[in-house]
């Protein structure tokens, strides 16, 4: 009862404070000082630039703008702290410098208000670089109260739902998303310098193929047709390879109707690229150099810290086949298992749960997920997957039960998936038919036959290497972020309505 009464009292106090802010706005508007009527403000510099270039800016006039995060009024002179994109800076505000009426208004401004300040750069007696205000303008009135600065915003649910407040209160969060932008821009630079062409492909598709995932379904009223949100970028990009665009890539959102956890969000950013006249070894070389390039651009180093691990990108990335990795970590040699029945027996002995429809290749992959993934902390290419789980990949000529595919792992996570792309239309048709049977047997994530893609392959696709990168996981590694929601500005949340 006492707790309930305390909460009620706190709510009443909050409502009272909010009412005071609305009253301040009303008074400003009555006096012809409505901040929301201001349409622009000329910002000449940001806070951190003033600090970095103090020697050349001392005594010179600057114009800054940002959110007031602190204010201390001391009679005829005051201090406030302004936070902008690059950081924060102190401003000294005196009545005799900005005028009596402006100073009177300034004393009524609230934490969270957005101000424009024009003044000269100087250092206080304590040596703090500051702006000596000559003019202070209220650019926007904050009618809501920010979390208490000392404790910050710590409730993760509120942080994700109100990312705008999170960005204001937690500077490390802002840094994460600045780095995310740098990750994507550095990827583009790396690929553009290697003559890749960035393209865009449809998000609404009639056949959501290219990955093992359930799509989101929708209906297009104009054509009275059911459509899906794409789960992959693969099949449209391969069509472009057929059309003669030899190096293409796309960075975009894809949508998979799956659960939420620290590494999965139903909409996420995927990059896929395809290069004619190369194979999965070419994709390994590209991946290794791309990761080093991005890490150096974003963090300044090829050695990263993620949680308790040090991730060393500077050394050659390990390469191991799926068969060898399973043998290494489980002791089971699938080279000696010659049938699905024998694979299921091995699974039973090792308490691996499988479905009746699963074959030897599926069970090998289950062993890999159970025994191997968690050990792949340092950058590792896991090569040569079973054909059953790789419907769009070229067979290994010397072992047709396996394909020329690799998955790239860091920190026990799959970071990328690459193939020597299947360009045999007859083989591809048979793989689609096998996928249709798997779907009929209960595999809701199986691919469906894409007749137009088969037609493209019949026209002829050159030998091609292709790869898909999970951008969000890459950002997690580059920013030491524990969950995918920490690198998505607006992660998927259950609606409160």
Buried (B, 14 or more C-beta within 10 A) or exposed (E): EEEEEEEEEEEEEEEEEEEEBEEBBEEBBEEEBBBEEBEEBEBEBBBBBBBBEEEEBEEEBBBBBBBBBEBEBEEEBBBBBBBBEBBBBBBBBBBEBBBEEBBEBBEEBBBBBBBBBBBBBBEEEEEEBBBBBBBBBBBBBBEEEBBEEEEBBEEEEEBBBBBEBBBBBBEEBBEBBEBBEBBBEBBBEBBEEBEBBEBEBEBEBBBBBBBBBBBBEEEEEEEEEEBBBBBBBBBBBBBBBBEEBBBBBBBBEBBBBEEBEEBBBBBBBBBBBBBBEBBBBBBBEBBBEBBBBBBBBBBEEBEBEBEEBEBEBEEEBEEBBBBBBBBEBBEBEBEEBEEBEBBBEBBEEBEBEBEEEBBBBBBBBBBBEBBBBEEBBBBBBBBBBBBBBBBBBBBBEEEEBBBBBBBBBBBBBBBBBBBBBBBEBEBBBEBBEBBBEBBEEEBEBBBEBBEEBBEBBEEEBBBBBBBBBBBBBBBBBBBBBEBBBBBBBEBBEEEEE
